[in-house]
Amino acid sequence: MLEFLTVDEMKTCDHTEADIQAVIDEKKATLGEKQEHHGRHCRLHATFNELKGFYGDQAKRLGNIAVVMNKYKTTDCEHYGIDNSN
C-alpha cells in the first residue's frame, strides 16, 4: 500500500529519494514490473490533489505539478502536459 504525502510533508520535503524508491520497489515486488509506472502515478496524483486543495487555485496547478515531478525525479512529463524538452 502506498503512503501518500501530506501537504505539510510536501512543503518540508522531508522524504528522501531513497524513501520514494523504496515505495516504488515495494510496488514492483507486490504487483510486478508493469505496476511500477502505475504506482508512481498513484502517488503523484494523490499529492497533486492535496496541493490543489491547499492552494485552491487552478492557475497554480502546472507549477505544483512541476515541483512534485522534480521531487520524484519522474520523467512522466507528457502524461501531465508538461514540456520537458529543454
PyMOL Python script that loads the backbone (N, CA, C, O; Angstrom):
from pymol import cmd

cmd.read_pdbstr("""\
ATOM      1  N   MET A   1       0.841  -1.195   0.000  1.00  0.00           N
ATOM      2  CA  MET A   1       0.000   0.000   0.000  1.00  0.00           C
ATOM      3  C   MET A   1       0.876   1.245   0.000  1.00  0.00           C
ATOM      4  O   MET A   1       1.795   1.368   0.810  1.00  0.00           O
ATOM      5  N   LEU A   2       0.588   2.155  -0.904  1.00  0.00           N
ATOM      6  CA  LEU A   2       1.356   3.394  -0.976  1.00  0.00           C
ATOM      7  C   LEU A   2       0.951   4.335   0.147  1.00  0.00           C
ATOM      8  O   LEU A   2      -0.221   4.420   0.514  1.00  0.00           O
ATOM      9  N   GLU A   3       1.924   5.028   0.678  1.00  0.00           N
ATOM     10  CA  GLU A   3       1.634   6.057   1.671  1.00  0.00           C
ATOM     11  C   GLU A   3       1.760   7.407   0.983  1.00  0.00           C
ATOM     12  O   GLU A   3       2.822   7.751   0.465  1.00  0.00           O
ATOM     13  N   PHE A   4       0.683   8.163   0.981  1.00  0.00           N
ATOM     14  CA  PHE A   4       0.679   9.451   0.293  1.00  0.00           C
ATOM     15  C   PHE A   4       1.222  10.551   1.188  1.00  0.00           C
ATOM     16  O   PHE A   4       1.001  10.549   2.399  1.00  0.00           O
ATOM     17  N   LEU A   5       1.928  11.480   0.586  1.00  0.00           N
ATOM     18  CA  LEU A   5       2.466  12.615   1.327  1.00  0.00           C
ATOM     19  C   LEU A   5       1.358  13.615   1.638  1.00  0.00           C
ATOM     20  O   LEU A   5       0.448  13.821   0.835  1.00  0.00           O
ATOM     21  N   THR A   6       1.445  14.222   2.794  1.00  0.00           N
ATOM     22  CA  THR A   6       0.511  15.284   3.134  1.00  0.00           C
ATOM     23  C   THR A   6       1.049  16.600   2.590  1.00  0.00           C
ATOM     24  O   THR A   6       2.198  16.670   2.152  1.00  0.00           O
ATOM     25  N   VAL A   7       0.238  17.623   2.615  1.00  0.00           N
ATOM     26  CA  VAL A   7       0.679  18.931   2.149  1.00  0.00           C
ATOM     27  C   VAL A   7       1.857  19.418   2.979  1.00  0.00           C
ATOM     28  O   VAL A   7       2.830  19.944   2.438  1.00  0.00           O
ATOM     29  N   ASP A   8       1.767  19.241   4.302  1.00  0.00           N
ATOM     30  CA  ASP A   8       2.867  19.681   5.165  1.00  0.00           C
ATOM     31  C   ASP A   8       4.162  18.942   4.835  1.00  0.00           C
ATOM     32  O   ASP A   8       5.234  19.545   4.799  1.00  0.00           O
ATOM     33  N   GLU A   9       4.060  17.647   4.595  1.00  0.00           N
ATOM     34  CA  GLU A   9       5.258  16.874   4.228  1.00  0.00           C
ATOM     35  C   GLU A   9       5.824  17.366   2.903  1.00  0.00           C
ATOM     36  O   GLU A   9       7.040  17.434   2.724  1.00  0.00           O
ATOM     37  N   MET A  10       4.924  17.713   1.967  1.00  0.00           N
ATOM     38  CA  MET A  10       5.370  18.186   0.665  1.00  0.00           C
ATOM     39  C   MET A  10       6.123  19.507   0.826  1.00  0.00           C
ATOM     40  O   MET A  10       7.144  19.726   0.174  1.00  0.00           O
ATOM     41  N   LYS A  11       5.620  20.380   1.690  1.00  0.00           N
ATOM     42  CA  LYS A  11       6.241  21.695   1.859  1.00  0.00           C
ATOM     43  C   LYS A  11       7.613  21.596   2.546  1.00  0.00           C
ATOM     44  O   LYS A  11       8.505  22.400   2.279  1.00  0.00           O
ATOM     45  N   THR A  12       7.769  20.609   3.424  1.00  0.00           N
ATOM     46  CA  THR A  12       9.047  20.485   4.126  1.00  0.00           C
ATOM     47  C   THR A  12      10.019  19.570   3.387  1.00  0.00           C
ATOM     48  O   THR A  12      11.213  19.559   3.688  1.00  0.00           O
ATOM     49  N   CYS A  13       9.515  18.806   2.424  1.00  0.00           N
ATOM     50  CA  CYS A  13      10.366  17.914   1.613  1.00  0.00           C
ATOM     51  C   CYS A  13      11.257  17.027   2.490  1.00  0.00           C
ATOM     52  O   CYS A  13      12.463  16.934   2.262  1.00  0.00           O
ATOM     53  N   ASP A  14      10.663  16.383   3.481  1.00  0.00           N
ATOM     54  CA  ASP A  14      11.459  15.569   4.392  1.00  0.00           C
ATOM     55  C   ASP A  14      11.622  14.125   3.938  1.00  0.00           C
ATOM     56  O   ASP A  14      12.245  13.327   4.638  1.00  0.00           O
ATOM     57  N   HIS A  15      11.076  13.779   2.785  1.00  0.00           N
ATOM     58  CA  HIS A  15      11.253  12.436   2.246  1.00  0.00           C
ATOM     59  C   HIS A  15      12.434  12.432   1.283  1.00  0.00           C
ATOM     60  O   HIS A  15      12.537  13.290   0.406  1.00  0.00           O
ATOM     61  N   THR A  16      13.306  11.474   1.454  1.00  0.00           N
ATOM     62  CA  THR A  16      14.476  11.393   0.583  1.00  0.00           C
ATOM     63  C   THR A  16      14.139  10.600  -0.669  1.00  0.00           C
ATOM     64  O   THR A  16      13.105   9.936  -0.734  1.00  0.00           O
ATOM     65  N   GLU A  17      15.003  10.673  -1.649  1.00  0.00           N
ATOM     66  CA  GLU A  17      14.816   9.900  -2.874  1.00  0.00           C
ATOM     67  C   GLU A  17      14.794   8.405  -2.554  1.00  0.00           C
ATOM     68  O   GLU A  17      14.076   7.645  -3.204  1.00  0.00           O
ATOM     69  N   ALA A  18      15.571   7.980  -1.562  1.00  0.00           N
ATOM     70  CA  ALA A  18      15.588   6.573  -1.150  1.00  0.00           C
ATOM     71  C   ALA A  18      14.228   6.148  -0.603  1.00  0.00           C
ATOM     72  O   ALA A  18      13.786   5.025  -0.846  1.00  0.00           O
ATOM     73  N   ASP A  19      13.561   7.038   0.133  1.00  0.00           N
ATOM     74  CA  ASP A  19      12.218   6.744   0.641  1.00  0.00           C
ATOM     75  C   ASP A  19      11.255   6.496  -0.514  1.00  0.00           C
ATOM     76  O   ASP A  19      10.476   5.544  -0.504  1.00  0.00           O
ATOM     77  N   ILE A  20      11.329   7.368  -1.499  1.00  0.00           N
ATOM     78  CA  ILE A  20      10.437   7.254  -2.653  1.00  0.00           C
ATOM     79  C   ILE A  20      10.731   5.972  -3.423  1.00  0.00           C
ATOM     80  O   ILE A  20       9.806   5.266  -3.826  1.00  0.00           O
ATOM     81  N   GLN A  21      12.015   5.663  -3.630  1.00  0.00           N
ATOM     82  CA  GLN A  21      12.389   4.466  -4.364  1.00  0.00           C
ATOM     83  C   GLN A  21      11.943   3.215  -3.630  1.00  0.00           C
ATOM     84  O   GLN A  21      11.571   2.226  -4.262  1.00  0.00           O
ATOM     85  N   ALA A  22      11.977   3.244  -2.306  1.00  0.00           N
ATOM     86  CA  ALA A  22      11.541   2.092  -1.517  1.00  0.00           C
ATOM     87  C   ALA A  22      10.065   1.790  -1.764  1.00  0.00           C
ATOM     88  O   ALA A  22       9.669   0.628  -1.857  1.00  0.00           O
ATOM     89  N   VAL A  23       9.258   2.839  -1.870  1.00  0.00           N
ATOM     90  CA  VAL A  23       7.836   2.649  -2.154  1.00  0.00           C
ATOM     91  C   VAL A  23       7.645   2.056  -3.547  1.00  0.00           C
ATOM     92  O   VAL A  23       6.836   1.150  -3.746  1.00  0.00           O
ATOM     93  N   ILE A  24       8.400   2.583  -4.502  1.00  0.00           N
ATOM     94  CA  ILE A  24       8.307   2.082  -5.875  1.00  0.00           C
ATOM     95  C   ILE A  24       8.755   0.622  -5.936  1.00  0.00           C
ATOM     96  O   ILE A  24       8.114  -0.195  -6.598  1.00  0.00           O
ATOM     97  N   ASP A  25       9.844   0.291  -5.255  1.00  0.00           N
ATOM     98  CA  ASP A  25      10.345  -1.087  -5.237  1.00  0.00           C
ATOM     99  C   ASP A  25       9.329  -2.030  -4.612  1.00  0.00           C
ATOM    100  O   ASP A  25       9.125  -3.147  -5.088  1.00  0.00           O
ATOM    101  N   GLU A  26       8.688  -1.565  -3.532  1.00  0.00           N
ATOM    102  CA  GLU A  26       7.677  -2.387  -2.868  1.00  0.00           C
ATOM    103  C   GLU A  26       6.514  -2.660  -3.818  1.00  0.00           C
ATOM    104  O   GLU A  26       5.992  -3.773  -3.880  1.00  0.00           O
ATOM    105  N   LYS A  27       6.121  -1.624  -4.556  1.00  0.00           N
ATOM    106  CA  LYS A  27       5.026  -1.758  -5.515  1.00  0.00           C
ATOM    107  C   LYS A  27       5.400  -2.757  -6.614  1.00  0.00           C
ATOM    108  O   LYS A  27       4.578  -3.581  -7.016  1.00  0.00           O
ATOM    109  N   LYS A  28       6.637  -2.680  -7.094  1.00  0.00           N
ATOM    110  CA  LYS A  28       7.103  -3.612  -8.125  1.00  0.00           C
ATOM    111  C   LYS A  28       7.088  -5.046  -7.609  1.00  0.00           C
ATOM    112  O   LYS A  28       6.650  -5.961  -8.306  1.00  0.00           O
ATOM    113  N   ALA A  29       7.571  -5.236  -6.373  1.00  0.00           N
ATOM    114  CA  ALA A  29       7.646  -6.572  -5.798  1.00  0.00           C
ATOM    115  C   ALA A  29       6.248  -7.162  -5.596  1.00  0.00           C
ATOM    116  O   ALA A  29       6.042  -8.367  -5.738  1.00  0.00           O
ATOM    117  N   THR A  30       5.303  -6.298  -5.265  1.00  0.00           N
ATOM    118  CA  THR A  30       3.948  -6.764  -4.980  1.00  0.00           C
ATOM    119  C   THR A  30       3.148  -7.015  -6.252  1.00  0.00           C
ATOM    120  O   THR A  30       2.452  -8.024  -6.365  1.00  0.00           O
ATOM    121  N   LEU A  31       3.245  -6.102  -7.203  1.00  0.00           N
ATOM    122  CA  LEU A  31       2.374  -6.153  -8.370  1.00  0.00           C
ATOM    123  C   LEU A  31       3.095  -6.419  -9.695  1.00  0.00           C
ATOM    124  O   LEU A  31       2.452  -6.572 -10.733  1.00  0.00           O
ATOM    125  N   GLY A  32       4.396  -6.473  -9.660  1.00  0.00           N
ATOM    126  CA  GLY A  32       5.136  -6.763 -10.878  1.00  0.00           C
ATOM    127  C   GLY A  32       5.620  -5.523 -11.606  1.00  0.00           C
ATOM    128  O   GLY A  32       5.207  -4.405 -11.301  1.00  0.00           O
ATOM    129  N   GLU A  33       6.498  -5.735 -12.568  1.00  0.00           N
ATOM    130  CA  GLU A  33       7.136  -4.648 -13.313  1.00  0.00           C
ATOM    131  C   GLU A  33       6.138  -3.671 -13.922  1.00  0.00           C
ATOM    132  O   GLU A  33       6.363  -2.462 -13.883  1.00  0.00           O
ATOM    133  N   LYS A  34       5.037  -4.173 -14.484  1.00  0.00           N
ATOM    134  CA  LYS A  34       4.100  -3.295 -15.175  1.00  0.00           C
ATOM    135  C   LYS A  34       3.443  -2.304 -14.230  1.00  0.00           C
ATOM    136  O   LYS A  34       2.965  -1.256 -14.665  1.00  0.00           O
ATOM    137  N   GLN A  35       3.413  -2.626 -12.927  1.00  0.00           N
ATOM    138  CA  GLN A  35       2.729  -1.760 -11.990  1.00  0.00           C
ATOM    139  C   GLN A  35       3.625  -0.654 -11.431  1.00  0.00           C
ATOM    140  O   GLN A  35       3.135   0.214 -10.708  1.00  0.00           O
ATOM    141  N   GLU A  36       4.913  -0.661 -11.742  1.00  0.00           N
ATOM    142  CA  GLU A  36       5.798   0.398 -11.231  1.00  0.00           C
ATOM    143  C   GLU A  36       5.301   1.764 -11.684  1.00  0.00           C
ATOM    144  O   GLU A  36       5.194   2.697 -10.887  1.00  0.00           O
ATOM    145  N   HIS A  37       5.001   1.866 -12.970  1.00  0.00           N
ATOM    146  CA  HIS A  37       4.531   3.124 -13.549  1.00  0.00           C
ATOM    147  C   HIS A  37       3.235   3.552 -12.864  1.00  0.00           C
ATOM    148  O   HIS A  37       3.072   4.718 -12.504  1.00  0.00           O
ATOM    149  N   HIS A  38       2.324   2.613 -12.690  1.00  0.00           N
ATOM    150  CA  HIS A  38       1.036   2.918 -12.065  1.00  0.00           C
ATOM    151  C   HIS A  38       1.224   3.368 -10.621  1.00  0.00           C
ATOM    152  O   HIS A  38       0.570   4.313 -10.180  1.00  0.00           O
ATOM    153  N   GLY A  39       2.093   2.715  -9.893  1.00  0.00           N
ATOM    154  CA  GLY A  39       2.344   3.075  -8.504  1.00  0.00           C
ATOM    155  C   GLY A  39       2.881   4.484  -8.373  1.00  0.00           C
ATOM    156  O   GLY A  39       2.469   5.237  -7.490  1.00  0.00           O
ATOM    157  N   ARG A  40       3.797   4.837  -9.250  1.00  0.00           N
ATOM    158  CA  ARG A  40       4.362   6.188  -9.242  1.00  0.00           C
ATOM    159  C   ARG A  40       3.258   7.216  -9.515  1.00  0.00           C
ATOM    160  O   ARG A  40       3.193   8.255  -8.858  1.00  0.00           O
ATOM    161  N   HIS A  41       2.399   6.918 -10.483  1.00  0.00           N
ATOM    162  CA  HIS A  41       1.330   7.851 -10.827  1.00  0.00           C
ATOM    163  C   HIS A  41       0.320   7.996  -9.708  1.00  0.00           C
ATOM    164  O   HIS A  41      -0.160   9.101  -9.452  1.00  0.00           O
ATOM    165  N   CYS A  42      -0.019   6.888  -9.025  1.00  0.00           N
ATOM    166  CA  CYS A  42      -0.965   6.961  -7.904  1.00  0.00           C
ATOM    167  C   CYS A  42      -0.435   7.926  -6.853  1.00  0.00           C
ATOM    168  O   CYS A  42      -1.172   8.761  -6.329  1.00  0.00           O
ATOM    169  N   ARG A  43       0.835   7.801  -6.557  1.00  0.00           N
ATOM    170  CA  ARG A  43       1.452   8.631  -5.512  1.00  0.00           C
ATOM    171  C   ARG A  43       1.467  10.104  -5.940  1.00  0.00           C
ATOM    172  O   ARG A  43       1.162  10.996  -5.148  1.00  0.00           O
ATOM    173  N   LEU A  44       1.819  10.336  -7.181  1.00  0.00           N
ATOM    174  CA  LEU A  44       1.868  11.708  -7.683  1.00  0.00           C
ATOM    175  C   LEU A  44       0.483  12.340  -7.707  1.00  0.00           C
ATOM    176  O   LEU A  44       0.312  13.485  -7.287  1.00  0.00           O
ATOM    177  N   HIS A  45      -0.510  11.594  -8.200  1.00  0.00           N
ATOM    178  CA  HIS A  45      -1.861  12.144  -8.283  1.00  0.00           C
ATOM    179  C   HIS A  45      -2.399  12.507  -6.905  1.00  0.00           C
ATOM    180  O   HIS A  45      -3.032  13.549  -6.740  1.00  0.00           O
ATOM    181  N   ALA A  46      -2.151  11.657  -5.920  1.00  0.00           N
ATOM    182  CA  ALA A  46      -2.630  11.935  -4.570  1.00  0.00           C
ATOM    183  C   ALA A  46      -2.002  13.221  -4.035  1.00  0.00           C
ATOM    184  O   ALA A  46      -2.674  14.024  -3.387  1.00  0.00           O
ATOM    185  N   THR A  47      -0.714  13.413  -4.308  1.00  0.00           N
ATOM    186  CA  THR A  47      -0.028  14.614  -3.842  1.00  0.00           C
ATOM    187  C   THR A  47      -0.556  15.843  -4.581  1.00  0.00           C
ATOM    188  O   THR A  47      -0.737  16.897  -3.971  1.00  0.00           O
ATOM    189  N   PHE A  48      -0.806  15.720  -5.896  1.00  0.00           N
ATOM    190  CA  PHE A  48      -1.343  16.841  -6.667  1.00  0.00           C
ATOM    191  C   PHE A  48      -2.685  17.270  -6.089  1.00  0.00           C
ATOM    192  O   PHE A  48      -2.949  18.462  -5.931  1.00  0.00           O
ATOM    193  N   ASN A  49      -3.541  16.279  -5.770  1.00  0.00           N
ATOM    194  CA  ASN A  49      -4.865  16.600  -5.259  1.00  0.00           C
ATOM    195  C   ASN A  49      -4.771  17.369  -3.948  1.00  0.00           C
ATOM    196  O   ASN A  49      -5.535  18.309  -3.730  1.00  0.00           O
ATOM    197  N   GLU A  50      -3.858  16.990  -3.085  1.00  0.00           N
ATOM    198  CA  GLU A  50      -3.679  17.702  -1.823  1.00  0.00           C
ATOM    199  C   GLU A  50      -3.141  19.111  -2.067  1.00  0.00           C
ATOM    200  O   GLU A  50      -3.583  20.069  -1.433  1.00  0.00           O
ATOM    201  N   LEU A  51      -2.195  19.228  -2.980  1.00  0.00           N
ATOM    202  CA  LEU A  51      -1.640  20.547  -3.276  1.00  0.00           C
ATOM    203  C   LEU A  51      -2.703  21.460  -3.868  1.00  0.00           C
ATOM    204  O   LEU A  51      -2.787  22.635  -3.508  1.00  0.00           O
ATOM    205  N   LYS A  52      -3.514  20.925  -4.776  1.00  0.00           N
ATOM    206  CA  LYS A  52      -4.564  21.741  -5.370  1.00  0.00           C
ATOM    207  C   LYS A  52      -5.545  22.194  -4.300  1.00  0.00           C
ATOM    208  O   LYS A  52      -5.998  23.339  -4.311  1.00  0.00           O
ATOM    209  N   GLY A  53      -5.876  21.285  -3.364  1.00  0.00           N
ATOM    210  CA  GLY A  53      -6.780  21.644  -2.282  1.00  0.00           C
ATOM    211  C   GLY A  53      -6.177  22.706  -1.383  1.00  0.00           C
ATOM    212  O   GLY A  53      -6.881  23.594  -0.903  1.00  0.00           O
ATOM    213  N   PHE A  54      -4.885  22.617  -1.156  1.00  0.00           N
ATOM    214  CA  PHE A  54      -4.204  23.569  -0.282  1.00  0.00           C
ATOM    215  C   PHE A  54      -4.141  24.958  -0.917  1.00  0.00           C
ATOM    216  O   PHE A  54      -4.446  25.961  -0.272  1.00  0.00           O
ATOM    217  N   TYR A  55      -3.743  25.001  -2.183  1.00  0.00           N
ATOM    218  CA  TYR A  55      -3.602  26.294  -2.847  1.00  0.00           C
ATOM    219  C   TYR A  55      -4.938  26.854  -3.325  1.00  0.00           C
ATOM    220  O   TYR A  55      -5.125  28.069  -3.373  1.00  0.00           O
ATOM    221  N   GLY A  56      -5.858  25.970  -3.675  1.00  0.00           N
ATOM    222  CA  GLY A  56      -7.181  26.402  -4.109  1.00  0.00           C
ATOM    223  C   GLY A  56      -7.157  27.278  -5.344  1.00  0.00           C
ATOM    224  O   GLY A  56      -8.048  28.109  -5.521  1.00  0.00           O
ATOM    225  N   ASP A  57      -6.168  27.119  -6.200  1.00  0.00           N
ATOM    226  CA  ASP A  57      -6.045  27.973  -7.376  1.00  0.00           C
ATOM    227  C   ASP A  57      -5.607  27.112  -8.562  1.00  0.00           C
ATOM    228  O   ASP A  57      -4.462  26.665  -8.631  1.00  0.00           O
ATOM    229  N   GLN A  58      -6.528  26.889  -9.483  1.00  0.00           N
ATOM    230  CA  GLN A  58      -6.222  26.051 -10.640  1.00  0.00           C
ATOM    231  C   GLN A  58      -5.067  26.613 -11.459  1.00  0.00           C
ATOM    232  O   GLN A  58      -4.360  25.857 -12.125  1.00  0.00           O
ATOM    233  N   ALA A  59      -4.867  27.917 -11.419  1.00  0.00           N
ATOM    234  CA  ALA A  59      -3.794  28.532 -12.203  1.00  0.00           C
ATOM    235  C   ALA A  59      -2.423  28.075 -11.718  1.00  0.00           C
ATOM    236  O   ALA A  59      -1.448  28.129 -12.468  1.00  0.00           O
ATOM    237  N   LYS A  60      -2.345  27.628 -10.476  1.00  0.00           N
ATOM    238  CA  LYS A  60      -1.060  27.185  -9.943  1.00  0.00           C
ATOM    239  C   LYS A  60      -0.800  25.705 -10.189  1.00  0.00           C
ATOM    240  O   LYS A  60       0.259  25.195  -9.823  1.00  0.00           O
ATOM    241  N   ARG A  61      -1.746  25.013 -10.801  1.00  0.00           N
ATOM    242  CA  ARG A  61      -1.648  23.559 -10.931  1.00  0.00           C
ATOM    243  C   ARG A  61      -0.373  23.101 -11.644  1.00  0.00           C
ATOM    244  O   ARG A  61       0.311  22.197 -11.163  1.00  0.00           O
ATOM    245  N   LEU A  62      -0.052  23.709 -12.768  1.00  0.00           N
ATOM    246  CA  LEU A  62       1.139  23.276 -13.503  1.00  0.00           C
ATOM    247  C   LEU A  62       2.409  23.515 -12.703  1.00  0.00           C
ATOM    248  O   LEU A  62       3.335  22.705 -12.751  1.00  0.00           O
ATOM    249  N   GLY A  63       2.461  24.615 -11.969  1.00  0.00           N
ATOM    250  CA  GLY A  63       3.609  24.881 -11.125  1.00  0.00           C
ATOM    251  C   GLY A  63       3.731  23.841 -10.021  1.00  0.00           C
ATOM    252  O   GLY A  63       4.833  23.389  -9.713  1.00  0.00           O
ATOM    253  N   ASN A  64       2.619  23.464  -9.430  1.00  0.00           N
ATOM    254  CA  ASN A  64       2.620  22.446  -8.390  1.00  0.00           C
ATOM    255  C   ASN A  64       3.088  21.109  -8.929  1.00  0.00           C
ATOM    256  O   ASN A  64       3.870  20.406  -8.289  1.00  0.00           O
ATOM    257  N   ILE A  65       2.604  20.766 -10.106  1.00  0.00           N
ATOM    258  CA  ILE A  65       2.995  19.504 -10.718  1.00  0.00           C
ATOM    259  C   ILE A  65       4.499  19.493 -10.985  1.00  0.00           C
ATOM    260  O   ILE A  65       5.163  18.481 -10.758  1.00  0.00           O
ATOM    261  N   ALA A  66       5.036  20.614 -11.466  1.00  0.00           N
ATOM    262  CA  ALA A  66       6.472  20.679 -11.745  1.00  0.00           C
ATOM    263  C   ALA A  66       7.278  20.473 -10.470  1.00  0.00           C
ATOM    264  O   ALA A  66       8.310  19.802 -10.492  1.00  0.00           O
ATOM    265  N   VAL A  67       6.814  21.047  -9.352  1.00  0.00           N
ATOM    266  CA  VAL A  67       7.503  20.876  -8.075  1.00  0.00           C
ATOM    267  C   VAL A  67       7.519  19.404  -7.679  1.00  0.00           C
ATOM    268  O   VAL A  67       8.556  18.863  -7.294  1.00  0.00           O
ATOM    269  N   VAL A  68       6.366  18.769  -7.776  1.00  0.00           N
ATOM    270  CA  VAL A  68       6.266  17.366  -7.381  1.00  0.00           C
ATOM    271  C   VAL A  68       7.089  16.480  -8.303  1.00  0.00           C
ATOM    272  O   VAL A  68       7.776  15.564  -7.851  1.00  0.00           O
ATOM    273  N   MET A  69       7.014  16.761  -9.601  1.00  0.00           N
ATOM    274  CA  MET A  69       7.760  15.950 -10.559  1.00  0.00           C
ATOM    275  C   MET A  69       9.254  16.067 -10.299  1.00  0.00           C
ATOM    276  O   MET A  69       9.976  15.074 -10.387  1.00  0.00           O
ATOM    277  N   ASN A  70       9.720  17.253  -9.983  1.00  0.00           N
ATOM    278  CA  ASN A  70      11.129  17.444  -9.687  1.00  0.00           C
ATOM    279  C   ASN A  70      11.510  16.648  -8.441  1.00  0.00           C
ATOM    280  O   ASN A  70      12.565  16.015  -8.396  1.00  0.00           O
ATOM    281  N   LYS A  71      10.648  16.686  -7.439  1.00  0.00           N
ATOM    282  CA  LYS A  71      10.916  15.967  -6.194  1.00  0.00           C
ATOM    283  C   LYS A  71      11.056  14.464  -6.449  1.00  0.00           C
ATOM    284  O   LYS A  71      11.943  13.816  -5.894  1.00  0.00           O
ATOM    285  N   TYR A  72      10.175  13.916  -7.291  1.00  0.00           N
ATOM    286  CA  TYR A  72      10.186  12.476  -7.527  1.00  0.00           C
ATOM    287  C   TYR A  72      11.047  12.068  -8.716  1.00  0.00           C
ATOM    288  O   TYR A  72      11.106  10.892  -9.075  1.00  0.00           O
ATOM    289  N   LYS A  73      11.710  13.039  -9.319  1.00  0.00           N
ATOM    290  CA  LYS A  73      12.584  12.773 -10.471  1.00  0.00           C
ATOM    291  C   LYS A  73      11.856  11.952 -11.541  1.00  0.00           C
ATOM    292  O   LYS A  73      12.448  11.089 -12.190  1.00  0.00           O
ATOM    293  N   THR A  74      10.579  12.235 -11.709  1.00  0.00           N
ATOM    294  CA  THR A  74       9.802  11.481 -12.680  1.00  0.00           C
ATOM    295  C   THR A  74      10.031  12.026 -14.086  1.00  0.00           C
ATOM    296  O   THR A  74      10.351  13.201 -14.266  1.00  0.00           O
ATOM    297  N   THR A  75       9.865  11.174 -15.058  1.00  0.00           N
ATOM    298  CA  THR A  75      10.001  11.602 -16.445  1.00  0.00           C
ATOM    299  C   THR A  75       8.658  11.511 -17.160  1.00  0.00           C
ATOM    300  O   THR A  75       8.599  11.534 -18.389  1.00  0.00           O
ATOM    301  N   ASP A  76       7.577  11.407 -16.381  1.00  0.00           N
ATOM    302  CA  ASP A  76       6.251  11.246 -16.956  1.00  0.00           C
ATOM    303  C   ASP A  76       5.648  12.593 -17.344  1.00  0.00           C
ATOM    304  O   ASP A  76       4.466  12.843 -17.111  1.00  0.00           O
ATOM    305  N   CYS A  77       6.470  13.455 -17.936  1.00  0.00           N
ATOM    306  CA  CYS A  77       6.053  14.831 -18.223  1.00  0.00           C
ATOM    307  C   CYS A  77       4.896  14.880 -19.207  1.00  0.00           C
ATOM    308  O   CYS A  77       3.947  15.641 -19.018  1.00  0.00           O
ATOM    309  N   GLU A  78       4.970  14.080 -20.247  1.00  0.00           N
ATOM    310  CA  GLU A  78       3.966  14.141 -21.296  1.00  0.00           C
ATOM    311  C   GLU A  78       2.579  13.826 -20.740  1.00  0.00           C
ATOM    312  O   GLU A  78       1.582  14.414 -21.159  1.00  0.00           O
ATOM    313  N   HIS A  79       2.532  12.886 -19.787  1.00  0.00           N
ATOM    314  CA  HIS A  79       1.261  12.496 -19.181  1.00  0.00           C
ATOM    315  C   HIS A  79       0.579  13.683 -18.517  1.00  0.00           C
ATOM    316  O   HIS A  79      -0.649  13.768 -18.500  1.00  0.00           O
ATOM    317  N   TYR A  80       1.372  14.600 -17.969  1.00  0.00           N
ATOM    318  CA  TYR A  80       0.822  15.739 -17.257  1.00  0.00           C
ATOM    319  C   TYR A  80       0.789  17.001 -18.103  1.00  0.00           C
ATOM    320  O   TYR A  80       0.507  18.082 -17.588  1.00  0.00           O
ATOM    321  N   GLY A  81       1.074  16.879 -19.399  1.00  0.00           N
ATOM    322  CA  GLY A  81       1.004  18.016 -20.295  1.00  0.00           C
ATOM    323  C   GLY A  81       2.103  19.037 -20.068  1.00  0.00           C
ATOM    324  O   GLY A  81       1.905  20.231 -20.293  1.00  0.00           O
ATOM    325  N   ILE A  82       3.262  18.571 -19.623  1.00  0.00           N
ATOM    326  CA  ILE A  82       4.368  19.479 -19.352  1.00  0.00           C
ATOM    327  C   ILE A  82       5.469  19.238 -20.384  1.00  0.00           C
ATOM    328  O   ILE A  82       5.870  18.101 -20.634  1.00  0.00           O
ATOM    329  N   ASP A  83       5.940  20.315 -20.967  1.00  0.00           N
ATOM    330  CA  ASP A  83       7.012  20.226 -21.955  1.00  0.00           C
ATOM    331  C   ASP A  83       8.342  20.108 -21.232  1.00  0.00           C
ATOM    332  O   ASP A  83       8.772  21.041 -20.553  1.00  0.00           O
ATOM    333  N   ASN A  84       8.989  18.965 -21.377  1.00  0.00           N
ATOM    334  CA  ASN A  84      10.265  18.728 -20.703  1.00  0.00           C
ATOM    335  C   ASN A  84      11.401  18.629 -21.725  1.00  0.00           C
ATOM    336  O   ASN A  84      12.398  17.946 -21.489  1.00  0.00           O
ATOM    337  N   SER A  85      11.242  19.317 -22.867  1.00  0.00           N
ATOM    338  CA  SER A  85      12.209  19.168 -23.952  1.00  0.00           C
ATOM    339  C   SER A  85      13.510  19.925 -23.724  1.00  0.00           C
ATOM    340  O   SER A  85      14.517  19.620 -24.362  1.00  0.00           O
ATOM    341  N   ASN A  86      13.507  20.917 -22.817  1.00  0.00           N
ATOM    342  CA  ASN A  86      14.733  21.710 -22.663  1.00  0.00           C
ATOM    343  C   ASN A  86      15.579  21.257 -21.527  1.00  0.00           C
ATOM    344  O   ASN A  86      16.639  21.831 -21.279  1.00  0.00           O
TER     345      ASN A  86
END
""", "prot")
cmd.dss("prot")
cmd.show_as("cartoon", "prot")
cmd.util.cbc("prot")
cmd.orient("prot")
